[in-house]
Amino acid sequence: MKPLQFRNKWVLVTGASSGLGREMARLLALEHKANLILSARRRDKLEELKAELSGSGVEINIKVADLSIPAEADRLMEECLSEQSLYGAILNAGVTYFGRQTELDWQKFENILHTNVISVVRMTNRLVSHFEQTGEEGALMVVASMAAFYPVPYQAAYSGTKGFILNFITALSHELQNKKLSLTVYAPAGIATEMTGGEKFDSLKGWLMPVDQAAREGLSAFRTRKYTYIPGILNRLGSVFMRFLPAKFLAGRMGKVYREALLRSETRH
């Protein structure tokens, strides 16, 4: 398939109020001249981004939605598909939990599950059905994580949700009848964003990728319709190398690193 051409096309970005979503939205507007539908829970942050991009010569619509509520995901899709001719979507919104799984409140776990899995599946189903029915050119990119390939102890719930998304999207991509529609899984390692800004991540910050680099590589993967993509040459090389190591060994080493980071944060209190 030929690369996507975003100029004057409508692209939805969820989780656009901060971090990776915000940076990819900025690149889409400033460098690719895409019209944007920006979605997140915080209207004030979306308005700030819209004001920042107001001189870029593109149209920008704001859709406030809490994707931990499945009905909100359904509403967002219906509004996007009825009001604009949607060309692409980046489903980036997600939440995490860093700590012992047994200490994760069930309601918070359900919030993670609804945001990272249920709403993503509902939106993906609606978008794929739309493009299959119309036969139009389009693309969808879902932001997963390297934790989908290599689960991270002390982020067990997060790893589980991202593993589901990786398998769901890659399997679904082989069911498509519309040859002009592509599905991409973007799987970064840690990124320096608001999500990783808490003190629990302090000792891990040296491993985090700058958000502008992650956004640029993600958008390139989206535009060129990659199947799955891990940003950062060291991450990609490491991923190849890790395939030859026992899964138990990898999880154990990762668990040691995260356990020490968690203990450091706990000793400060």
ZAMARGU-4260 file (C-alpha; in steps of 0.2 Angstrom, whole numbers, plus 5000, padded with zeros to 4 digits):
<rodrens>
0) 5000/5000/5000 | 5006/5018/4997 | 5010/5029/5011 | 4996/5039/5019 | 4994/5057/5013
5) 4987/5067/5028 | 4986/5085/5020 | 4968/5091/5022 | 4962/5074/5028 | 4953/5071/5045
10) 4963/5062/5058 | 4957/5057/5076 | 4970/5057/5090 | 4964/5050/5107 | 4973/5055/5123
15) 4978/5071/5114 | 4979/5082/5130 | 4997/5077/5134 | 5012/5066/5131 | 5013/5056/5115
20) 4996/5060/5109 | 4999/5079/5110 | 5015/5077/5101 | 5009/5067/5087 | 4994/5079/5085
25) 5006/5093/5084 | 5016/5085/5070 | 5001/5080/5060 | 4995/5098/5060 | 5012/5107/5058
30) 5021/5096/5047 | 5008/5086/5038 | 4994/5099/5037 | 4981/5086/5043 | 4964/5092/5050
35) 4962/5085/5068 | 4949/5078/5079 | 4957/5080/5097 | 4950/5069/5110 | 4954/5067/5129
40) 4945/5070/5146 | 4952/5087/5150 | 4944/5101/5139 | 4956/5114/5145 | 4971/5105/5139
45) 4963/5101/5122 | 4959/5120/5121 | 4977/5124/5124 | 4983/5113/5110 | 4970/5120/5098
50) 4975/5137/5102 | 4993/5133/5100 | 4989/5125/5082 | 4977/5139/5077 | 4990/5147/5065
55) 4994/5131/5056 | 4981/5132/5043 | 4971/5116/5048 | 4954/5113/5055 | 4953/5107/5073
60) 4938/5099/5082 | 4938/5095/5100 | 4929/5080/5107 | 4929/5078/5126 | 4927/5059/5131
65) 4931/5048/5145 | 4936/5032/5137 | 4935/5022/5154 | 4916/5023/5150 | 4912/5012/5135
70) 4897/5023/5130 | 4909/5038/5128 | 4919/5028/5116 | 4904/5024/5106 | 4898/5042/5106
75) 4915/5048/5100 | 4915/5036/5086 | 4898/5040/5080 | 4901/5059/5081 | 4918/5057/5071
80) 4910/5047/5057 | 4895/5057/5055 | 4902/5074/5056 | 4919/5072/5046 | 4925/5061/5032
85) 4938/5052/5043 | 4954/5046/5035 | 4963/5039/5050 | 4964/5037/5069 | 4977/5035/5082
90) 4970/5027/5097 | 4983/5032/5110 | 4973/5035/5126 | 4979/5023/5140 | 4982/5022/5158
95) 4995/5012/5169 | 4998/5006/5187 | 5015/5004/5194 | 5015/4994/5210 | 5010/4977/5217
100) 4996/4969/5208 | 4988/4964/5225 | 4987/4982/5230 | 4978/4988/5214 | 4961/4993/5219
105) 4948/4983/5209 | 4939/4999/5203 | 4956/5006/5197 | 4959/4990/5188 | 4942/4991/5179
110) 4947/5008/5174 | 4963/5002/5166 | 4954/4988/5157 | 4940/4999/5151 | 4952/5012/5144
115) 4966/5001/5137 | 4955/4987/5130 | 4936/4988/5130 | 4935/5006/5123 | 4949/5002/5110
120) 4940/4986/5104 | 4924/4995/5103 | 4932/5010/5093 | 4942/4998/5082 | 4926/4988/5078
125) 4917/5003/5073 | 4931/5011/5062 | 4935/4994/5054 | 4916/4991/5050 | 4915/5009/5042
130) 4930/5007/5031 | 4925/4989/5026 | 4908/4995/5021 | 4914/5011/5012 | 4929/5004/5004
135) 4938/5020/5007 | 4957/5023/5010 | 4961/5024/5028 | 4972/5018/5043 | 4971/5015/5061
140) 4986/5015/5073 | 4984/5008/5091 | 4997/5012/5104 | 5002/4997/5113 | 5019/4995/5122
145) 5035/4984/5122 | 5027/4977/5138 | 5015/4968/5126 | 5030/4957/5120 | 5040/4957/5136
150) 5028/4958/5151 | 5034/4970/5165 | 5032/4964/5184 | 5024/4978/5194 | 5015/4983/5179
155) 5006/4967/5177 | 4989/4974/5173 | 4996/4986/5160 | 5006/4973/5152 | 4991/4962/5151
160) 4980/4975/5142 | 4994/4979/5130 | 4997/4961/5126 | 4978/4959/5122 | 4979/4974/5110
165) 4994/4968/5101 | 4986/4951/5098 | 4969/4958/5094 | 4975/4971/5081 | 4988/4960/5072
170) 4975/4946/5071 | 4961/4957/5065 | 4973/4965/5052 | 4972/4948/5042 | 4953/4948/5042
175) 4952/4965/5032 | 4944/4964/5015 | 4947/4983/5011 | 4965/4983/5004 | 4966/5002/5006
180) 4964/5000/5025 | 4979/4997/5036 | 4981/4993/5055 | 4997/4997/5064 | 5002/4992/5082
185) 5015/5005/5089 | 5024/4997/5103 | 5036/5010/5112 | 5046/5006/5128 | 5045/5019/5142
190) 5042/5037/5136 | 5045/5053/5146 | 5027/5059/5148 | 5015/5064/5161 | 5011/5045/5163
195) 5028/5041/5169 | 5031/5058/5178 | 5027/5050/5196 | 5041/5048/5208 | 5040/5029/5207
200) 5048/5031/5190 | 5062/5042/5196 | 5075/5029/5195 | 5069/5023/5178 | 5069/5040/5170
205) 5086/5037/5161 | 5078/5023/5151 | 5064/5034/5145 | 5063/5039/5127 | 5060/5058/5124
210) 5042/5061/5119 | 5046/5070/5103 | 5056/5056/5096 | 5043/5043/5101 | 5030/5054/5092
215) 5040/5056/5076 | 5044/5038/5075 | 5026/5033/5079 | 5019/5045/5066 | 5031/5038/5053
220) 5025/5020/5057 | 5007/5026/5055 | 5011/5035/5038 | 5020/5020/5031 | 5007/5008/5037
225) 5019/4997/5047 | 5012/4981/5054 | 5020/4982/5071 | 5034/4995/5075 | 5045/4997/5090
230) 5054/5014/5091 | 5072/5017/5094 | 5086/5007/5086 | 5092/5000/5103 | 5075/4994/5107
235) 5073/4985/5091 | 5090/4977/5092 | 5086/4972/5110 | 5070/4965/5105 | 5078/4954/5093
240) 5091/4948/5105 | 5078/4945/5119 | 5069/4933/5108 | 5083/4921/5111 | 5082/4922/5130
245) 5070/4912/5141 | 5054/4922/5145 | 5056/4918/5164 | 5073/4925/5164 | 5068/4941/5155
250) 5053/4944/5167 | 5064/4940/5182 | 5077/4953/5177 | 5064/4966/5173 | 5055/4963/5189
255) 5071/4966/5199 | 5074/4983/5191 | 5056/4988/5194 | 5055/4981/5211 | 5070/4991/5216
260) 5063/5007/5209 | 5047/5004/5218 | 5056/5001/5235 | 5066/5017/5232 | 5050/5027/5230
265) 5042/5019/5246 | 5057/5023/5257 | 5054/5041/5254 | 5038/5041/5263
</rodrens>
